[in-house]
């Protein structure tokens, strides 16, 4: 009997060890709430939770999960979820898990953790504890906080909508006061938690006890201010001290008040700068206390004497009161802030903020003319100048930024708006530093006047520039992808596109960081497919979708720009290829991130827009808009030259209908799904009757864009696809592999070729520098993607609308792509294309489920590839091979087993099915 008990206990021990080993092989990491780690200010009642699985085993799929949420981290340590305990839920879901516990309270910390089971029953340990801090759910949560400012703009001076371009506005749009506001409070108890919820329009910078709060730039993101604004939440617990604490707020104009001085794309005025805030304290004794913005705050005109989102910024250091944002400051000369009106709807800034990233020092300094010094930073980027100077009190230094130099070596702004400049007036201290606070620009060169470099002769006793830098500013979306290859031109092209992407990720996807700074919508869906591989743009995409919803007209029109500040005319307001972003981008966000909520929230916007397009259709065809903007034709780039506008407009209309039918079906709206599907069939029939030539197998003019869009949108009948594809390639070949497609068509040209397995054609088209294209721009000295394929000096030289090739670097060369109908990288394709002279490619993409990576190389007698597939995902591999070639995995022949399953041979590729894990294949 004792012997039997020993065996029994031994079995228990072995079983426990087995479970322990399984637990060690399965881990939960990267817990996200609303796409962020430990976010502050979550203002949705049922936030979305995501996590990733990690394991050193292959074929790991989640079989179940358990989530615990508590309002006390100590309870969570005891495995008590007093707010939500899902218990064990049988599901492979690790993304987009919607919170379903007790009602969340505002301004409260919630702690959570997750454990999972795999399909074999192995269980992980609990994840590390994460948390989210709720924001303000309703107007009452602001505790009576009021919008306050220095002065109120008279109703007669409001300019909404903004006036486009440089129209004469008379006295409207005059310069205004850029105020400082301060409030001193006394803290007598021990603080457990301190938060501030704040918005300042157009932009604000917050300081506490003399130190800036956070590292953001240009908070909050710009919105359609007549409908809503964003607030920012900061945890200030560590900056609060016992006794007196001083809060200081500096305000700038942004798009809220666009002046009619200097250069501007538009002139508008929602009001003068203003702010609103709630400061809340939770004390260790359990009590709470709030301070709000009201007329007890003090205000005075600040040192920023001119602030224009387009024209520049002036700063007089002599007007900054010493210690104004510190305790015990004498504010006797300040006046009470006044209560003013402001946007009634306030939402948290859920997208990533803008921040300062790269720091460029001058590569060269020249003096093209007496009194002018030009600093070349070597990189065209969005950013702000930084100067460290010394000189006499009251002296003013002028800074003129620009992308290009004129023939005489001076900075020119001819193509990007002029005049734009910064003025800095010295206070006369030994050494002083300055950088703009409320304006950014796109530039490579900085012309400095009224000062001399440190090592130059200074007979006129001008201020001396001790240091000058370009500080690159952009949206802080995390980088999640990498690409490099053996092809130097492709690597340079990747960087060229990447700099345009970084320079145009602000609180919207801008077209350029200087001349316009506006959210032209076609770029979001056309180039978003490239950006999402390299950057996590989930929150930024949702902000863009919100902007479209706010900008949609009563008729259902989604204008070309969102937020829409000025109503531009013709195709610049109503172009289907632009407005259709309202349907396409939500669908892409669903495909990329699995976000069903974005479909639910915006279905009304999408259906209203498709109905609007129906009112513009003639016999189910659309003919209006800008068409294939900036294609290459005989004339100066602009409106489509080679492709009739009816082709691109109607093709997009059809694409919208196919997408909306799928969305309606996903949301259980089957009648709507059928309605859109039926209308799509009519549009397809009309399109082919109008544009398809059955004798030549060409669409319309036979342009690259016309044939490519018909192929990609599945407008071409199956039996005609190969003929149309052949004609598309034939056009490229007869042009010596030179492209003609523009802003709209080029993405679809690449997709049609990539989907057809013709990456060899894409390689030929983009591996040259002697015709307009990426290599041509690089050869002309561009360091960021330019607006025109020709890198024209009369156009923007930092524009990301033509950045579509980045998608092919990942999906074609590296071969990382989604299977048809995949959602959030659950079913992956790895289909590398070793074309041309490329001998190796390394690429990685941190998908919602985890890291996907490919590293392939061609050697003398073999093709080798290393692949990583994340846990809770599966992949189909298409490996280049002849039918009889031997394929080894980790040096051994492949046999059909649980890890790798051979699925056949097709079109020069052997096909395998694999689960998660790391794989090394060698094809001889």
C-alpha positions in Angstrom: 0.0 0.0 0.0 2.8 2.4 0.9 4.4 1.5 -2.5 1.2 2.4 -4.3 1.0 5.8 -2.5 4.6 6.5 -3.5 3.7 5.8 -7.1 0.6 8.0 -6.8 2.5 10.9 -5.4 5.2 10.4 -8.0 2.6 10.6 -10.8 1.3 13.9 -9.3 4.8 15.3 -9.1 5.5 14.3 -12.7 2.1 15.8 -13.8 2.9 19.0 -11.9 6.3 19.2 -13.5 4.8 18.7 -16.9 2.3 21.6 -16.3 5.2 23.7 -15.0 7.2 23.0 -18.2 4.2 23.9 -20.3 3.7 27.1 -18.3 7.3 28.1 -18.9 6.8 27.6 -22.7 3.7 29.8 -22.8 3.8 33.4 -21.7 1.5 36.4 -22.0 3.1 39.8 -22.8 2.5 43.2 -24.3 -0.8 44.0 -22.6 -2.6 46.9 -24.3 -5.7 48.8 -23.4 -7.1 50.9 -26.3 -3.8 50.1 -28.2 -1.6 51.5 -25.5 0.5 50.3 -22.6 -0.8 51.7 -19.3 -2.7 54.6 -20.9 -3.9 57.6 -19.0 -7.2 59.2 -19.8 -9.2 56.3 -21.3 -12.7 57.8 -21.9 -14.5 54.9 -23.5 -16.9 53.0 -21.2 -15.9 49.6 -22.6 -12.2 49.7 -23.6 -10.6 47.2 -25.9 -7.9 44.8 -24.5 -5.1 43.1 -26.5 -2.2 40.8 -25.6 0.3 38.7 -27.3 1.5 35.1 -26.6 5.0 33.9 -26.5 6.4 30.4 -26.6 9.5 28.6 -27.6 7.4 25.8 -29.1 5.9 25.5 -32.5 2.2 25.4 -33.5 1.0 27.3 -30.4 -2.6 28.4 -30.5 -4.6 29.9 -27.7 -7.4 27.7 -26.5 -8.8 29.8 -23.7 -8.1 32.9 -21.6 -8.9 34.5 -18.3 -8.8 38.2 -17.5 -8.9 39.7 -14.1 -9.6 43.4 -13.6 -9.4 45.1 -10.2 -9.4 48.6 -8.8 -6.7 47.6 -6.4 -3.3 46.1 -7.5 -3.0 44.3 -4.2 -6.2 42.4 -4.8 -4.9 41.5 -8.2 -1.8 40.0 -6.6 -4.2 37.7 -4.7 -5.9 36.8 -8.0 -9.0 38.7 -7.1 -10.7 40.5 -10.0 -13.3 42.6 -8.1 -14.2 44.6 -11.2 -14.2 41.8 -13.8 -13.3 38.1 -13.7 -14.0 36.5 -17.0 -13.3 33.0 -15.6 -12.0 30.6 -18.2 -13.2 31.6 -21.6 -12.8 29.1 -24.4 -11.5 31.3 -27.2 -8.5 31.9 -29.4 -9.1 35.6 -29.1 -6.2 37.7 -27.9 -7.0 40.9 -29.7 -10.0 43.3 -29.5 -11.4 41.8 -26.3 -14.0 44.3 -25.2 -14.2 45.0 -21.5 -17.4 43.5 -19.9 -17.1 44.0 -16.2 -18.7 46.5 -13.7 -19.3 50.0 -14.9 -16.1 52.0 -15.0 -15.8 55.2 -13.0 -14.1 58.3 -14.3 -10.6 59.3 -13.1 -9.8 55.9 -11.6 -7.0 53.4 -12.0 -7.9 49.8 -13.1 -5.4 47.0 -12.9 -5.5 43.9 -15.1 -3.7 40.7 -15.9 -4.3 37.7 -18.2 -3.5 34.0 -18.2 -4.1 31.7 -21.2 -4.3 28.1 -22.1 -3.1 26.6 -25.3 -5.0 24.1 -27.4 -3.2 21.2 -25.8 -4.3 22.4 -22.3 -1.0 23.9 -21.3 -1.5 26.9 -19.1 0.6 30.0 -18.8 1.5 31.9 -15.6 -0.3 35.1 -15.0 1.0 38.0 -17.1 2.6 41.0 -15.4 0.1 43.4 -14.0 -0.8 46.3 -16.3 -3.2 49.2 -15.8 -5.3 51.9 -17.4 -6.4 55.2 -16.0 -9.9 56.3 -17.0 -10.5 59.9 -18.2 -13.6 62.0 -18.2 -16.7 60.3 -19.5 -19.1 63.2 -19.5 -19.4 67.0 -19.2 -20.2 66.7 -15.4 -16.8 64.9 -14.9 -15.2 68.3 -15.7 -16.5 69.5 -12.3 -17.6 72.9 -13.6 -14.2 73.7 -15.4 -14.6 76.6 -17.7 -12.9 77.7 -20.9 -10.8 80.7 -20.0 -8.5 83.1 -21.8 -7.0 86.6 -22.0 -9.6 88.1 -24.3 -12.6 87.1 -26.3 -12.9 87.3 -30.1 -16.0 89.3 -31.1 -18.6 87.3 -33.0 -18.1 89.6 -36.0 -14.5 88.5 -36.2 -15.1 84.8 -36.3 -14.1 83.3 -39.6 -15.7 79.8 -40.0 -15.2 78.2 -42.4 -11.7 79.6 -43.0 -11.1 81.5 -46.2 -8.8 79.6 -48.6 -5.5 80.9 -49.9 -4.5 84.6 -49.5 -7.9 86.3 -49.7 -8.3 89.9 -48.5 -10.0 89.8 -45.1 -9.6 93.5 -44.2 -9.2 93.8 -40.4 -10.1 90.2 -39.8 -7.4 87.8 -38.8 -5.3 90.5 -37.1 -2.5 89.7 -34.7 -3.7 88.7 -31.2 -2.4 88.2 -27.7 -0.7 84.9 -27.0 -1.3 84.7 -23.2 0.3 83.1 -20.2 -2.0 81.7 -17.5 -1.1 80.6 -14.0 -2.7 79.2 -10.9 -1.0 78.5 -7.6 -2.5 75.9 -5.2 -1.5 74.6 -1.8 -1.3 70.9 -1.0 -1.5 70.1 2.7 -1.9 66.3 2.6 0.2 63.4 1.3 -0.7 62.8 -2.3 -1.4 59.3 -3.6 -2.3 60.3 -7.1 -2.4 63.6 -9.0 -3.8 64.1 -12.6 -4.5 66.9 -14.9 -6.9 66.9 -17.8 -6.3 69.9 -20.0 -7.0 71.3 -23.4 -5.6 74.6 -24.8 -6.6 75.9 -28.2 -5.1 76.0 -30.7 -2.1 74.5 -28.8 -0.8 74.6 -25.2 2.4 74.0 -23.3 1.9 73.1 -19.6 4.5 73.6 -16.8 4.4 72.7 -13.2 6.7 74.4 -10.7 8.9 75.7 -13.5 9.2 72.4 -15.3 7.4 71.3 -18.5 4.9 68.6 -18.0 5.4 65.7 -20.4 7.4 65.6 -23.6 4.6 66.4 -26.1 4.7 68.9 -28.9 1.7 70.8 -30.3 -0.9 69.4 -27.9 -3.7 68.9 -28.6 -4.2 67.4 -32.0 -6.1 69.6 -34.4 -9.8 68.9 -34.9 -12.9 70.6 -36.4 -13.2 73.0 -33.5 -16.7 74.1 -34.1 -17.8 70.6 -33.2 -15.2 69.2 -30.8 -11.7 69.4 -29.3 -9.3 67.1 -27.7 -7.9 67.1 -24.1 -4.7 65.6 -22.8 -4.3 63.6 -19.6 -1.1 63.8 -17.6 -0.1 61.9 -14.5 1.6 64.6 -12.4 2.0 62.7 -9.1 5.8 62.9 -9.2 5.9 66.6 -9.9 3.6 67.7 -7.1 5.2 68.7 -3.9 3.9 69.5 -0.4 2.9 73.1 0.0 2.6 75.6 -2.9 2.5 74.4 -6.5 2.3 76.6 -9.5 0.7 75.6 -12.8 1.6 77.6 -15.9 0.0 77.4 -19.3 1.3 79.1 -22.5 -1.1 79.2 -25.5 -0.5 79.3 -29.2 -2.8 79.7 -32.2 -2.5 76.6 -34.4 -5.4 76.1 -36.7 -7.8 77.6 -34.1 -6.7 81.1 -35.1 -5.0 81.3 -38.5 -3.6 84.8 -39.0 -3.8 86.7 -42.3 -0.2 87.9 -41.9 2.8 86.3 -43.7 2.2 83.1 -45.7 -0.9 81.1 -45.0 -2.8 78.4 -46.9 -6.0 79.6 -45.3 -7.2 82.3 -42.8 -9.7 81.4 -40.1 -10.7 82.2 -36.6 -12.7 80.0 -34.3 -11.7 82.3 -31.4 -8.8 83.6 -29.5 -6.6 81.1 -27.7 -8.2 79.6 -24.6 -7.8 76.7 -22.2 -9.8 74.4 -19.9 -8.5 72.0 -17.2 -9.4 69.9 -14.2 -6.6 69.1 -11.7 -7.6 66.2 -9.4 -5.9 64.9 -6.3 -6.4 61.6 -4.5 -4.8 61.7 -1.0 -3.4 58.8 1.0 -6.1 59.3 3.6 -8.7 58.4 1.0 -10.0 62.0 0.4 -10.0 63.8 -3.0 -9.8 67.4 -4.1 -10.2 69.2 -7.4 -9.1 72.5 -8.9 -10.6 73.8 -12.1 -10.0 76.5 -14.7 -12.1 79.6 -13.9 -11.6 83.3 -13.5 -9.4 82.9 -10.4 -6.5 82.0 -12.8 -4.3 85.0 -13.6 -3.2 85.9 -17.1 -0.9 88.3 -19.0 0.4 88.7 -22.6 3.3 86.2 -23.1 6.6 86.3 -24.9 5.3 84.8 -28.1 4.3 87.9 -30.0 3.3 86.2 -33.2 2.2 82.6 -33.8 1.0 81.2 -37.1 0.8 77.6 -38.0 1.8 78.6 -41.5 3.8 81.8 -41.2 6.2 81.3 -38.3 6.6 82.4 -34.8 8.2 85.5 -33.0 9.5 85.4 -29.5 10.7 88.2 -27.3 12.7 86.8 -24.4 12.4 90.1 -22.5 8.6 89.5 -22.2 8.9 86.3 -20.2 8.4 87.1 -16.5 11.1 85.4 -14.5 9.6 82.6 -12.4 6.1 83.1 -13.8 5.3 79.3 -13.5 6.9 78.8 -10.1 5.4 79.2 -6.6 5.7 82.5 -4.7 5.7 84.5 -8.0 4.4 88.1 -7.6 1.5 88.2 -10.1 0.2 91.6 -9.0 0.5 93.0 -12.5 -1.5 90.2 -14.0 -5.3 90.3 -14.5 -8.0 87.8 -13.9 -8.7 85.4 -16.8 -12.0 85.8 -18.5 -14.5 83.0 -19.0 -15.1 82.4 -22.7 -17.0 79.9 -24.8 -15.4 76.8 -26.3 -16.2 73.5 -28.0 -18.9 71.6 -26.2 -17.6 68.2 -27.0 -14.3 67.1 -25.5 -12.6 63.8 -26.1 -9.3 62.5 -24.9 -6.3 62.7 -27.3 -6.3 59.0 -28.0 -3.8 59.1 -30.9 -0.1 59.3 -30.0 1.1 62.9 -29.4 3.7 64.7 -31.5 7.2 64.6 -30.0 10.7 65.7 -30.8 12.8 62.8 -32.2 16.0 63.2 -34.3 18.4 66.0 -33.7 20.3 67.2 -36.8 23.4 69.4 -36.6 24.6 71.3 -39.6 26.7 69.5 -42.2 27.8 72.7 -43.8 27.5 76.5 -43.2 27.8 79.0 -46.0 27.5 82.7 -46.5 25.8 83.3 -49.8 25.5 87.1 -49.2 26.7 89.5 -46.6 24.6 89.2 -43.4 23.1 85.8 -44.4 24.3 82.5 -43.2 22.8 79.2 -44.4 22.9 76.1 -42.3 22.6 72.8 -44.2 21.3 70.0 -41.9 21.6 67.3 -44.6 18.0 66.0 -44.2 14.7 67.4 -45.3 12.3 66.8 -42.4 9.4 68.2 -40.4 10.7 70.0 -37.5 11.7 73.2 -35.7 14.9 75.1 -35.5 16.9 75.3 -32.2 19.4 78.0 -31.5 21.8 78.7 -28.7 23.0 82.3 -28.8 24.6 85.1 -26.9 24.4 88.8 -27.6 23.1 92.2 -26.6 19.7 92.6 -25.0 17.0 93.6 -27.6 18.8 92.3 -30.6 16.7 90.2 -33.0 17.7 87.1 -35.0 15.7 86.1 -38.0 15.5 82.4 -39.1 14.2 81.5 -42.5 13.6 77.8 -43.1 13.4 76.1 -46.5 13.7 72.8 -48.4 15.8 74.1 -51.3 18.4 76.7 -52.2 18.1 79.3 -54.9 20.7 79.6 -57.5 22.5 82.2 -55.4 22.8 79.9 -52.4 20.1 81.5 -50.3 17.0 79.7 -49.0 14.0 79.7 -51.3 10.4 79.2 -50.3 9.0 79.7 -53.8 7.3 76.2 -53.9 6.1 76.0 -50.3 4.8 79.4 -49.4 6.4 82.7 -48.6 7.2 84.5 -46.4 7.8 82.1 -43.5 10.2 83.0 -40.8 11.0 83.1 -37.0 12.2 86.1 -35.0 14.0 85.7 -31.7 14.7 88.8 -29.6 17.5 88.3 -27.1 17.2 89.0 -23.3 21.0 89.6 -23.1 21.9 86.8 -20.7 25.3 85.1 -21.1 23.8 82.2 -23.2 20.2 81.7 -24.2 18.4 78.9 -26.1 15.2 79.0 -28.0 13.0 76.8 -30.2 9.4 77.5 -31.5 6.6 76.1 -29.4 3.5 76.4 -31.6 4.7 76.0 -35.2 6.6 73.5 -37.2 7.8 73.4 -40.8 9.4 71.2 -43.4 13.0 72.2 -44.1 16.6 71.1 -44.7 18.2 74.6 -44.7 18.0 77.4 -42.2 19.0 80.9 -43.2 20.1 83.0 -40.2 20.1 86.8 -40.4 21.2 89.3 -37.8 23.8 87.0 -36.2 27.1 85.3 -37.0 28.4 81.8 -36.4 30.7 81.5 -33.4 34.0 81.2 -35.3 33.4 84.2 -37.6 34.6 87.8 -37.4 32.0 89.9 -35.7 32.9 93.6 -36.3 29.3 94.8 -35.9 28.9 93.1 -32.5 25.9 91.0 -33.7 24.6 88.1 -31.7 26.7 85.0 -32.0 25.1 81.6 -32.9 26.8 79.1 -30.6 24.7 76.2 -31.9 21.9 75.6 -34.4 20.0 72.4 -34.9 17.0 70.9 -36.7 14.8 69.1 -34.2 12.6 66.6 -36.1 9.0 66.5 -34.8 6.4 63.8 -35.7 3.6 61.7 -34.3 5.0 59.3 -31.7 3.5 56.2 -33.3 5.9 53.3 -32.3 8.1 51.8 -35.1 7.0 48.2 -35.5 8.7 47.3 -38.8 12.1 47.1 -40.4 13.4 46.5 -43.9 16.8 46.2 -45.5 18.2 44.4 -48.6 21.2 43.9 -50.7 19.9 46.5 -53.1 21.4 49.9 -52.2 18.8 51.8 -54.3 15.9 50.0 -52.6 17.3 50.8 -49.2 17.7 54.5 -50.1 14.2 54.4 -51.5 12.8 53.0 -48.3 14.5 55.8 -46.3 13.3 58.4 -48.9 9.7 57.3 -48.3 10.2 56.8 -44.6 11.3 60.4 -44.1 8.2 61.7 -46.0 6.1 59.4 -43.8 7.6 60.6 -40.6 7.4 64.2 -41.7 3.7 63.9 -42.4 2.5 62.0 -39.4 1.1 64.7 -37.2 -2.3 64.5 -35.5 -3.5 63.8 -39.1 -1.8 62.4 -42.1 -0.7 65.6 -43.7 0.3 66.0 -47.4 3.3 68.2 -46.6 4.8 69.7 -43.4 5.0 73.3 -44.7 2.7 74.6 -47.5 -0.5 73.0 -46.4 -0.3 70.7 -43.4 -3.8 69.5 -44.2 -5.3 66.1 -44.0 -5.8 65.2 -47.6 -7.7 61.9 -47.3 -6.5 59.8 -50.3 -3.1 59.4 -48.7 -4.5 57.6 -45.6 -5.9 54.6 -47.5 -3.4 54.6 -50.4 -0.2 55.0 -48.4 -1.6 53.8 -45.1 -1.1 50.2 -46.4 2.6 51.0 -46.5 2.9 52.9 -43.2 1.1 50.3 -41.1 4.0 47.8 -41.7 6.5 50.3 -40.3 4.5 52.2 -37.7 1.7 51.3 -35.3 -0.9 53.8 -36.7 -4.1 52.3 -35.2 -4.9 55.2 -33.0 -3.9 57.8 -35.6 -6.2 56.1 -38.2 -9.0 56.2 -35.7 -8.4 59.9 -35.2 -8.6 60.4 -39.0 -11.8 58.5 -39.1 -13.3 60.7 -36.4 -12.2 63.8 -38.3 -14.1 62.5 -41.4 -17.2 61.8 -39.3 -17.0 65.4 -37.9 -16.4 66.9 -41.3 -19.1 65.0 -43.2 -21.8 67.4 -44.6 -25.6 67.1 -44.1 -25.7 65.8 -47.7 -23.3 63.0 -46.9 -20.3 64.4 -48.7 -16.9 63.5 -47.1 -14.7 66.4 -48.3 -11.2 65.8 -49.6 -9.7 67.2 -46.4 -10.5 66.4 -42.7 -10.7 68.3 -40.5 -12.2 70.6 -43.1 -11.3 74.1 -42.2 -11.7 75.8 -45.6 -14.1 74.7 -48.4 -12.0 74.4 -51.5 -13.7 74.3 -54.8 -14.4 71.6 -57.4 -12.5 68.4 -57.2 -10.5 69.8 -54.3 -13.5 69.4 -52.1 -15.4 66.5 -53.8 -13.3 63.8 -55.3 -14.4 60.2 -54.8 -10.9 58.9 -54.6 -10.4 61.2 -51.6 -13.8 61.0 -49.8 -13.9 57.2 -50.2 -11.3 57.1 -47.4 -14.4 57.2 -45.2 -15.3 53.7 -46.3 -11.9 52.2 -47.2 -9.9 53.3 -44.1 -12.3 51.8 -41.5 -12.3 48.6 -43.4 -8.5 48.5 -43.5 -8.3 49.3 -39.8 -10.6 46.2 -39.3 -8.4 44.1 -41.5 -5.1 45.3 -40.0 -6.1 45.4 -36.3 -9.3 43.4 -36.1 -11.2 46.4 -34.8 -14.9 45.8 -35.3 -15.8 48.8 -33.2 -14.6 51.1 -35.8 -17.0 49.5 -38.3 -19.9 49.8 -35.8 -19.2 53.5 -34.9 -18.8 54.6 -38.5 -21.4 52.6 -40.4 -23.7 55.6 -40.5 -21.0 57.8 -42.1 -20.2 55.1 -44.6 -23.7 54.5 -45.7 -24.5 58.2 -46.0 -21.4 58.7 -48.2 -22.3 55.9 -50.5 -25.8 57.4 -50.8 -24.2 60.7 -51.6 -22.1 59.2 -54.4 -25.3 57.7 -55.7 -26.8 61.1 -56.1 -23.8 62.1 -58.2 -23.8 59.0 -60.4 -25.1 59.1 -64.0 -26.2 55.6 -65.1 -24.2 54.2 -62.2 -21.0 56.0 -63.2 -19.1 58.8 -61.6 -17.1 61.4 -63.6 -16.1 64.1 -61.1 -13.0 64.7 -59.1 -9.3 65.0 -59.6 -8.6 61.6 -61.0 -5.1 60.2 -61.1 -3.5 63.3 -59.5 0.1 64.0 -60.6 0.4 61.3 -63.2 3.1 61.7 -65.8 1.8 63.2 -69.0 2.8 65.8 -71.5 1.7 68.7 -69.3 2.7 70.0 -65.9 1.6 67.6 -63.2 -1.8 68.2 -61.7 -5.2 66.8 -62.6 -5.1 63.4 -64.3 -3.8 63.6 -67.8 -3.6 60.0 -69.1 -6.6 58.4 -67.4 -10.2 59.7 -67.7 -11.6 60.8 -64.4 -14.6 58.5 -64.9 -12.2 55.5 -64.6 -10.7 56.2 -61.2 -14.0 57.7 -59.8 -16.2 54.8 -60.8 -13.6 52.1 -59.9 -13.3 53.6 -56.4 -17.2 53.7 -56.3 -17.3 50.0 -57.1 -14.5 49.3 -54.6 -16.6 51.2 -51.9 -19.6 49.1 -52.7 -17.8 45.8 -52.4 -16.3 46.8 -49.1 -19.5 48.2 -47.7 -21.3 45.0 -48.6 -18.7 43.1 -46.6 -19.0 45.5 -43.7 -22.8 45.3 -43.6 -22.6 41.5 -43.6 -20.0 41.5 -40.8 -22.4 43.7 -38.8 -25.4 41.5 -39.4 -27.0 43.9 -41.8 -27.8 41.3 -44.5 -30.4 43.4 -46.3 -27.9 46.3 -46.7 -25.2 43.8 -47.8 -27.4 42.6 -50.6 -28.4 46.1 -51.6 -24.8 47.2 -51.9 -23.8 44.0 -53.7 -26.6 44.4 -56.2 -25.7 48.0 -56.9 -22.0 47.0 -57.2 -23.0 44.6 -60.0 -24.7 47.4 -61.9 -21.7 49.7 -61.5 -19.4 46.9 -62.7 -21.6 46.3 -65.8 -21.7 50.0 -66.6 -18.0 50.4 -66.1 -17.1 47.6 -68.5 -19.7 48.7 -71.1 -18.2 52.2 -71.0 -14.5 51.6 -70.7 -13.5 48.0 -71.7 -12.5 47.5 -75.3 -13.1 43.8 -76.1 -11.0 43.9 -79.2 -7.9 45.3 -77.6 -8.5 44.1 -74.0 -7.7 47.6 -72.7 -9.6 49.9 -70.4 -10.3 53.5 -71.6 -7.0 55.0 -72.9 -5.1 51.8 -71.9 -3.2 53.8 -69.3 -1.3 51.9 -66.5 -3.8 53.3 -64.0 -6.9 52.3 -66.0 -5.9 48.7 -66.5 -4.4 48.3 -63.0 -7.4 49.6 -61.1 -9.8 47.4 -63.2 -7.6 44.4 -62.3 -7.2 45.2 -58.6 -10.8 46.1 -57.9 -12.0 42.9 -59.7 -13.8 44.9 -62.3 -12.2 42.7 -65.0 -14.0 39.5 -65.9 -11.9 36.4 -64.9 -11.4 35.3 -68.5 -10.0 38.7 -69.5 -7.6 39.2 -66.5 -4.5 37.7 -68.1 -5.0 39.7 -71.3 -5.4 43.0 -69.4 -2.4 42.2 -67.2 -0.4 41.4 -70.4 -1.4 44.8 -71.8 -0.4 46.5 -68.6 3.1 44.9 -68.6 3.4 45.6 -72.3 2.8 49.3 -71.7 5.5 49.4 -69.1 7.9 47.5 -71.4 7.4 49.8 -74.4 8.2 52.7 -72.1 11.4 51.0 -71.1 9.9 50.1 -67.7 8.9 53.7 -67.0 5.9 54.4 -64.9 3.1 56.9 -65.7 0.6 56.4 -62.8 0.1 59.1 -60.3 -1.2 59.5 -56.8 -4.2 57.3 -57.2 -3.1 54.8 -59.7 0.4 53.8 -58.6 -0.6 51.8 -55.6 -3.0 49.8 -57.7 -0.4 49.3 -60.4 1.9 47.8 -57.7 -0.9 45.7 -56.2 -2.0 44.3 -59.5 1.5 43.3 -60.4 2.3 41.9 -56.9 -0.9 39.9 -56.7 -0.1 38.4 -60.1 3.3 37.3 -59.1 5.1 39.9 -61.3 7.5 41.4 -58.8 10.1 41.1 -61.6 8.3 43.9 -63.4 8.1 46.0 -60.2 11.8 45.5 -59.8 12.6 46.6 -63.3 10.4 49.7 -62.9 12.0 50.9 -59.6 15.6 49.9 -60.0 16.7 52.8 -62.1 17.5 56.5 -61.7 17.3 57.8 -65.2 13.5 58.2 -65.5 11.1 59.9 -63.1 10.6 57.8 -60.0 12.3 57.1 -56.7 15.8 56.6 -58.0 15.4 59.8 -60.1 14.5 61.8 -57.0 17.5 60.4 -55.1 19.8 61.2 -58.0 18.6 64.8 -57.9 19.5 65.0 -54.2 16.2 64.5 -52.6 16.3 63.2 -49.0 12.5 62.9 -48.6 10.0 61.7 -51.1 8.9 64.6 -53.3 5.5 65.6 -54.5 6.2 65.0 -58.2 7.9 61.9 -59.7 10.2 64.4 -61.4 11.3 66.0 -58.1 10.3 69.4 -59.6 11.7 72.4 -57.7 8.3 74.2 -58.1 6.6 71.5 -56.0 6.9 70.2 -52.5 10.0 68.2 -51.7 8.6 66.5 -48.7 5.3 64.8 -49.7 4.3 61.2 -49.0 1.5 60.7 -51.5 3.6 58.6 -53.8 5.1 56.3 -51.1 3.3 53.1 -52.2 6.5 51.1 -52.9 7.1 50.6 -49.2 4.2 48.2 -49.1 5.9 46.1 -51.8 9.2 46.0 -49.9 7.3 44.1 -47.2 4.6 42.2 -49.1 6.6 41.5 -52.3 10.3 41.4 -51.7 10.1 40.1 -48.2 6.7 38.3 -48.9 4.9 39.2 -45.6 1.3 39.5 -46.5 -2.2 38.6 -45.3 -4.2 35.7 -46.7 -7.4 36.7 -48.3 -10.1 37.5 -45.7 -7.5 37.5 -42.9 -8.0 39.7 -39.9 -5.1 41.0 -37.8 -2.5 38.6 -39.1 -4.1 35.4 -37.8 -3.5 33.8 -41.2 -0.3 34.9 -42.8 1.3 34.4 -46.2 5.0 34.3 -46.6 5.6 34.7 -50.3 9.1 36.1 -50.9 10.1 37.3 -54.4 13.8 37.0 -55.1 13.9 39.2 -58.2 16.5 41.0 -60.1 19.9 41.3 -58.5 18.6 41.2 -54.9 20.6 38.6 -53.0 19.1 39.1 -49.5 16.2 40.7 -47.7 15.6 41.1 -44.0 12.2 42.4 -42.9 10.1 42.2 -39.8 6.7 43.4 -38.7 5.3 43.3 -35.2 1.7 42.4 -36.0 -1.1 42.6 -33.4 -0.4 38.9 -32.6 3.4 39.3 -32.4 6.5 39.5 -34.5 6.6 38.2 -38.1 10.0 38.2 -39.6 11.6 37.0 -42.9 15.3 36.8 -43.7 16.2 35.3 -47.0 19.3 35.1 -49.0 20.4 33.7 -52.4 23.7 31.8 -52.3 25.6 30.0 -55.1 23.8 26.7 -54.9 20.9 27.4 -52.5 18.1 29.7 -51.4 17.9 30.0 -47.6 15.2 31.6 -45.6 14.6 32.1 -41.8 11.0 32.7 -40.8 9.3 33.6 -37.5 5.5 33.2 -37.1 4.0 34.5 -33.8 2.0 32.3 -31.4 -1.7 32.2 -32.1 -1.2 32.6 -35.8 -0.7 30.3 -38.8 1.0 30.8 -42.1 1.2 29.5 -45.7 4.7 29.6 -47.1 5.3 30.0 -50.9 9.0 29.2 -51.3 10.7 29.7 -54.7 11.7 26.3 -56.0 11.7 24.1 -59.1 9.3 21.2 -58.9 12.1 18.6 -58.2 14.3 20.7 -55.9 15.0 19.4 -52.4 13.7 21.5 -49.5 15.3 21.1 -46.1 14.2 22.5 -42.8 16.9 23.0 -40.2 19.1 20.7 -42.4 16.6 17.8 -42.6 14.2 16.6 -45.3 10.6 17.7 -44.6 8.1 15.0 -43.9 4.5 15.5 -43.3 4.1 16.1 -39.5 2.5 18.4 -37.1 4.9 21.3 -37.7 5.2 21.5 -41.5 2.8 20.3 -44.0 3.6 20.2 -47.7 0.6 21.5 -49.7 1.8 21.2 -53.3 3.6 23.1 -56.1 2.3 26.0 -58.1 3.9 28.5 -60.5 7.5 28.0 -59.3 6.7 27.8 -55.6 6.5 24.9 -53.2 3.7 25.5 -50.7 3.8 24.6 -47.0 1.5 25.1 -44.1 3.0 25.9 -40.7 2.0 27.1 -37.3 3.8 29.5 -35.0 7.5 29.2 -34.4 10.9 29.7 -36.0 11.8 27.9 -39.2 15.0 27.6 -41.3 14.5 26.4 -44.9 17.1 25.6 -47.5 16.2 25.0 -51.1 18.9 23.4 -53.3 
